[in-house]
């Protein structure tokens, strides 16, 4: 058992604070007994709940108006997307008629954001003494861009679905207290192009808040800290036009002194950043408790001063003085003086520290030279590897989808580099409009030499492909070029193929690379039977052999480097080609991107805590001929053909879109198209008769939605598109709804099968 004595530094340090803590602990226990802390907490809790209740009422009103502003922002986006032909004054007027406290609102666009000919553009509606009026801003109308409330909102919103409030003001028409809330309108590129806004009355809210008075002399403040103004207050000497900085206390303070009286403050922020603050004189709540606490705190304070004085004297004598001597010596070591010697005569831990430190300085002096040399070498190696890694990772294509206008195939590739730079590469490009070239290769070696050899190989192959050579001719030419002055003995394994999009032929050549995996439509992946020719750069004048297969719709070709099957775990066991084939077949239904990441995840789980020894490179090519009529529906909903069921239909569609984390803008387009088609069926399919509508949806790389009804035969696609260049009164009635659907969706098909109307539409995700 260890022995302790008063000479131990640990005991010297602990005795002083432990004695002080023990005394204060006893004092605070007595303090807790003689005070009525529970009463104080209960009293303050009641006041806090009162303020919280009023704040929640305000929050409900705020939430309603902010949701309205966001709804108008969505209408503004549709107005912008359709260039004023969809959503207009009617939508703003409809919103104003639904909420009695709203005095006006609409949406306005930034200068020339709506189009490059209009400085001002938007819709504004307001309620006046004669009813509700709406106006469309056009060139030459009021310069709202310079209005303070407009600049406040446009500078405050940073992202979609974010609301901003302006300074409250007295409305000229109604003489009531108002505030404006707005939300941003963002285009598809995420650019802020305008705002929605709603003018709402807040006078009733102010009147309700002003009635909160827990005690006779309580003060109530309702202010907007960000705007630095008061909305209302009950303090006689504070004008509501004053700045919040004019009051002699901070509204957020829990307590403060005003005119010699201590106040307790209970505050609560509303959802839009306004502050409700109630200040109560403490002597009106805790008068008797304060007298008891003051007497007790005087005793505690006097005792604490005595204890702190004693602690200061003892620490200075027993600890601080020897430590100062030690620090003085150590500071000289920090300046580079390794010859310093520390002398402390105590036998406690400080003495032990002196002996230990003297030994450390002697050893450190000897090791500095060795460390400096090692550090320089490590810096050189780190710089070389950083250069190699930069070369390796920045030469590969990384934008996906690489050819967004081509729907004949889906392609994805990725390289997951090891810590030590290797020589994997992949590449793909269209040699011409009908020929897709894919390449996966692995250069032997590591570091900068491998990275440089990789660039040379990639460049030579691509140059020869564009020169019009066949795959075998490309490899034969590149092989001879790489053999020239190849004194390092480096070589390349590679697999390359040309896919002819028109005749669906895939001509490929292999130079000692791992055999690809091929999945024919409806079957499992199997290794492609290839002829193993020699690697590139190993010998001059090698003759390579071409093979050809057909890649039909639904087929998938999977290329990879040996980093996948040869990945090893901590037990030095390889992932193996058999395990890779098993994993890829378990996920055979995935698209190329998801397939590659699933294989990488399985490989990572297998490696576990082991270090990745080699680059892992994969490329997947899926032949895809998309057909709306054969797309199976994942979920279906059957409802009556009534406008009241539109809410259920939109909810059903959104539930399916949640499965793919559908972006808000895409979700808005799909919901708008569903709305138009369903209401079209309600109005025309059954007329006054009752009937049912079946809605089906499938989500994946496309969102496909099918509407089926047994009403009269009616093909909405035969409706001519409206001439949007004509004035509204000269346009032919009808056709605008289906025109909107065609604009919002990628594909729309109609057919009449078994006395049923079937309309199918699709949107690419």
ABEGO torsion letter per residue (X at the ends): XBBBBAABAAAAAAAAAAAAAAAAAAAAAAAAAABBAAAAAAAAAAAAAAAAAAAAAAAAAAAAAAAAAAAAAAAAAAAAAAGGABEBAAAAAAAAAABAABAEEEBBBBBGAABAABABBEBBBBBBAAEBBBBBBBBGBBBAAABAAAAAAAAABABBGBBBBBBBBBBAAAGBBBBBBBBBBBBAAGBBAEBBBBBBBAAAAAAAAAABBABAABBBBBBBAAAGBBABBABAABBAABBAAABABBAABABBBBGGBBBBBBBBBBAAGBBBBBBBBAAAAAAAAAAAAAAAAAAAAAAAAAAAAAAAAAAAAAAAAAAAAAAAAAAAAAAGBAABBBBBABABAAAAAAAAAAAAAAAAAAAAAAAAAAAAAAAAAAAAAAAAAAAAAAABBABOBABAABAABBBBBBBBBBABBBABBBBBBBABAABBBBBBBBBBEBEAAAAAAAAAAAAAAAAAAAAGBBAAAAAAAAAAAAABGBAAGBBBBBBBBBBBAAAGBBBBBBBGBBBBBBBBBGBBBBBBBBBBBBBBGABBGBBBBBBBBBBBBGBBBBBBBAAAAABBBAAGBBAEAAAAAAAAAAAAABBAAAAAAAAAAAAAAAAEABBBABBBBBBBBBBBBBBAAABBBABBBBBBBBAAAAAAAAAAAAAAAAAAGBBAAAAAAAAAAAAAAAAAAAAAAAEABBBBBBBBBBBBABBBBBBBBABBBBBAAABBBBBAABBAAABBBEGAAAAAAAAABABBBBBBBGGBBBBBBBBBX
